[in-house]
Amino acid sequence: SAPNVEKIKMGGVEKVVLIFGAGYDTGQDVLITRGTDSVGRGIFIVDAESGEMLWRAGPDGAADLQLTDMLYSIPARIKPVDIDGDGFVDRLYAGDMGGQLWRIDIDNNSASSGVVSTTGGRIAELAVDGSVNDNRRFYNPPDAALILQQGHAPYISIVAASGYRAHPLQTDTHDRVYMIRDYDVYQAPATYTTVTEDDLFDTTDNTIGQGTQADIDTAKASLNGAKGWYITFSEID
């Protein structure tokens, strides 16, 4: 994927790096239902000056961060986040061709020399094996924004839209735009929990904007109790 030029620290040493996804598996061009890929399954951090690979996430045991569910290619640009505003990236969000969203946390305060210290995991799975309708793919990076509301816990709003770039006129897949709430704002989570559609509020019909007051109150309560929402795209006649 297109690289991001960012700064991180390795054992207290500042590094200018390139961060990018491992690419696209062209086998996705013909897959009707979700299928695993043989290439493109990973995220890289590379020294921008020397070209040396500093760190890699992937499903295999040789990866610096092994993520066994990272079985689908990642052509989308990676979304970097500097949550504490110190000029160093401390979090990455990424989507893949299997309808999954990932979070990687970078510990810039680690004293381990010559090592990119990370934790990470899958935070959403929004596609389903064996289903044509639910074979969603993320070709573009998620957007992330810090949300602060009075009386509510802060969270990172992660927004991602699915599609099928290889066949943009295909309408069998029910593509959607998703918003996931990530409540572990200022630190890495103890465990990385996978959100599915069952955890989200379906706001496609816009009841909150157009329903009766009783319907609006019910929908708002459901939305507030959910881990995010989604909107299903309509077909254009």
Stockholm file with secondary structure:
# STOCKHOLM 1.0

chainA/1-237         SAPNVEKIKMGGVEKVVLIFGAGYDTGQDVLITRGTDSVGRGIFIVDAESGEMLWRAGPDGAADLQLTDMLYSIPARIKPVDIDGDGFVDRLYAGDMGGQLWRIDIDNNSASSGVVSTTGGRIAELAVDGSVNDNRRFYNPPDAALILQQGHAPYISIVAASGYRAHPLQTDTHDRVYMIRDYDVYQAPATYTTVTEDDLFDTTDNTIGQGTQADIDTAKASLNGAKGWYITFSEID
#=GR chainA/1-237 SS CCCEEEEEEETTEEEEEEEEECBCCGGGGSCSSCCCCSSCCCEEEEETTTCCEEEEEESSTTSSEECTTCCSCBCSCCEEECTTCSSSCCEEEEECTTSEEEEEEECTTCCCTTCCCEEEEEEEECCCTTCSTTCCCCCSCCEEEEECCTTSCCEEEEEEECCCTTSTTCCSSCCEEEEEEECCCSSCCSSCCCBCGGGSEECTTCHHHHSCHHHHHHHHHHHHHSSEEEEECCCCC
#=GC SS_cons         CCCEEEEEEETTEEEEEEEEECBCCGGGGSCSSCCCCSSCCCEEEEETTTCCEEEEEESSTTSSEECTTCCSCBCSCCEEECTTCSSSCCEEEEECTTSEEEEEEECTTCCCTTCCCEEEEEEEECCCTTCSTTCCCCCSCCEEEEECCTTSCCEEEEEEECCCTTSTTCCSSCCEEEEEEECCCSSCCSSCCCBCGGGSEECTTCHHHHSCHHHHHHHHHHHHHSSEEEEECCCCC
//
